[in-house]
Amino acid sequence: MSFLNETHDPSLQSWIESANLPDNGFPVQNLPFGVFRPTGTTEGFRPCVGIGDKVLDLAALSSTNPFQAEAAEALAACMSTTLNRLMALTPAHWSALRLALSRALRKGSDLQKLIEPLLYNQASIDLGLPATISDYTDFYISIHHATAVGRQFRPDNPLLPNYKWIPIGYHGRASTIGVSGQTFPRPIGQTRPVTEGGQPGFGPSTRLDYELELGIFIGQGNEAGKRVPLRQAESCVFGFCVLNDWSARDLQAWEYQPLGPFLAKNFASTISPWVITLDALAPFRTAPARPTGDPQPLPYLDSVGNREYGAFEVELEVLLSTRLSREQEQAPFMLARSNFRDAYWTAAQLVAHHTVNGCSLRPGDLLGTGTLSGPHAGQEGSLLETTQGGKKPVQLPWGEERTFLQDHDEVTLKAFCRKPGYPMISLGACSGRVLPALIDDL
Amino acid sequence: MSFLNETHDPSLQSWIESANLPDNGFPVQNLPFGVFRPTGTTEGFRPCVGIGDKVLDLAALSSTNPFQAEAAEALAACMSTTLNRLMALTPAHWSALRLALSRALRKGSDLQKLIEPLLYNQASIDLGLPATISDYTDFYISIHHATAVGRQFRPDNPLLPNYKWIPIGYHGRASTIGVSGQTFPRPIGQTRPVTEGGQPGFGPSTRLDYELELGIFIGQGNEAGKRVPLRQAESCVFGFCVLNDWSARDLQAWEYQPLGPFLAKNFASTISPWVITLDALAPFRTAPARPTGDPQPLPYLDSVGNREYGAFEVELEVLLSTRLSREQEQAPFMLARSNFRDAYWTAAQLVAHHTVNGCSLRPGDLLGTGTLSGPHAGQEGSLLETTQGGKKPVQLPWGEERTFLQDHDEVTLKAFCRKPGYPMISLGACSGRVLPALIDDL
């Protein structure tokens, strides 16, 4: 066998036929976690696992808990409204539950009769925010993004001297993280004065942007004061989602000195509803992109294993629809494609760095990767890059153009893993729509 | 009557005699909220109100709820392990509970018999973190601090052009906020390379500092997308505490470009256990310090009421003890004194600014004021200012000196309100101690 363990056997098929369709994204090799409730109900959300075009209600399954040992403990932690209790367990628990679910959902399982009544069609459910997020940290791990943005401010010296040494990060806002489908009014705020020393502008942002990111959900955390060494860092990672870190560039330019972005970011951040475990992504491990000749990371950020397989191949896409394109029933336009493998720092390095000073992470905490731009044209993870700060509008096939986002624009981010001979693993999609600014009370 | 309402009558006396002692800080005119449990127990924390050298168990009182209407609803919200449920109510509820407690605790109350068994000596309890803090935002509202720090980096242009227009703020870390008595190992991290382009330093911070701040606990919050106008902003403020925003200056200098402070701050932040309501502080309202000739704030940050009484007179003190001073039984040394009235922005302006873009605040969220330095020598709210970046050590009366904090140093911040003819209102104290760095696993 060349696969990592039996859950990665590419020949596995599910007794749920939709899971076996090519490129459906939710084969029995994926098994992403989320929380759901039937559409139209006001029941509490409850944990589920996605399989084909269905979800399996894990809270219901836990009431008859057919699993053993750690898998049973992990399933019991799904008697909850969020994934936090499951996240707070250990990688051994997560892997045991994954193996038990894989066996239960593959062809020939003797649990099919028990499970069938606990399935819901994805078309008839709503998916919620997978976890209560206590703290949200956003990083900046694409050197291509950092360089492109830096070039707009400092053409001669785009990359700051700390970039190749420190995974730069800052704290974001947890209260406005929403799940795919989130809408928000265009943010209002101050903008840089037209003349130096003059009065700042004030009103709806005119440079509203998306940022193409992945989110990293922390599983087991660490006590304050106890750092997580790099070799253990992945044991703190429960899984990945897709993240749009909406950004108001005009607000950001005026407010961000000297303490960083604030109102330019904290009005909304949108994540996909599915959390894809490290186990599901294991077949897509690869070496990080740090070029030969760049400085070796300091020891706390460096390990042999991290150098060899610390990164993941995850394909990323940005799609845009507008009110006009939807009226005309045009397909969304693909603005950019990139790949997580091009990131400069790995998830493990983010955890090791975040905790090196004793900062504690808690189950359900979210780390954003920062905008995942690639090295080439067409791989820009934000309009700031695509349009070179608004100077080069993007032409949309239905006759409109964009420098930044207009009202009613909807941005969808997608992420998935593909390789020959293995079923496609979807990380889900993350959609959000800009509503007009609320200005009645101004 | 010249007082604001009957709870502010300076002649009120409590039947708890310690509350009537001069300058005890917890007279019946204060009535701060916290959470407590008897020392040595592992019971859950429960809400209490401080009075003299006692606390009144509000969870226990709520089980026989002797109050009416909104006061009864507010007391019922104290059947909890934190103050979040009480905070989520309205100013009318908070004021009604305050009035009911004032009447119950003042001399002649017919509730004395009911209440006496529910009192605990402050000496025999532990006080906990008053609320579950979902999001923590730190501001930068002392222009004296911003100018002094800016001068160290930009001698010719210390204050950035946005300062007088925007209450500069950024998101901090909620997971490492602890209550007075917090200890933490000296943080470890990267520091600026000695030679440009060289390898950064790595190890325990050698420029560890405190920051003298107040914390603002949010009561009722706002929905995402719905801003809070300035005239309503104080209705979102439940009360104040004392806050030490510990800072590692050497980590900060290397990491903070371009996204702001991160590991330099998020290893620990310490707050006092008491939350002092706006009602308790009302007799100490004053006009904000914005000098004549400075720009009028934009309309969303400006109101007549805010100009006249948006600020508060709160005296602040920083005290330092060291291992040596404690061994010698020396009194802690007062490093600085300042006053919250010198802040450039008010609590109401912080709330209005924080939400102008649609960002939602939630009950229990904490806003830090930023370091509250005053305009004069001796009013510096951090060692960075006192020692001019480590260049002028402070001489301690027991023969030591300090540029930055040493292991086992303990910093205590105190805040209180005083004026002639009115009992002193204490905001409590916030102590924290630096432990040696944990370096065994490096």
Interface residues (C-beta under 8 A of the other chain):
Chain A: S134 D135 T137 Y140 G150 L160 P161 N162 W165 I166 I168 G169 Y170 H171 G172 R173 A174 S175 T176 G178 F184 P185 P187 I188 G189 Q190 P193 E196 G197 Q199 P200 F202 G221 A224 G225 K226 R227 P229 A248 L251 W254 E255 Y256 Q257 P258 L259 G260 P261 F262 L263 N266 F267 A268 P295 L298 P299 Y300 H353 H354 V356 N357 G358 C359 S360 L361 R362 D365 L438 D441 L442
Chain B: S134 D135 T137 Y140 G150 L160 P161 N162 W165 I166 I168 G169 Y170 H171 G172 R173 A174 S175 T176 G178 F184 P185 P187 I188 G189 Q190 P193 E196 G197 Q199 P200 F202 G221 A224 G225 K226 R227 P229 A248 L251 W254 E255 Y256 Q257 P258 L259 G260 P261 F262 L263 N266 F267 A268 P295 L298 P299 Y300 H353 H354 V356 N357 G358 C359 S360 L361 R362 D365 L438 D441 L442
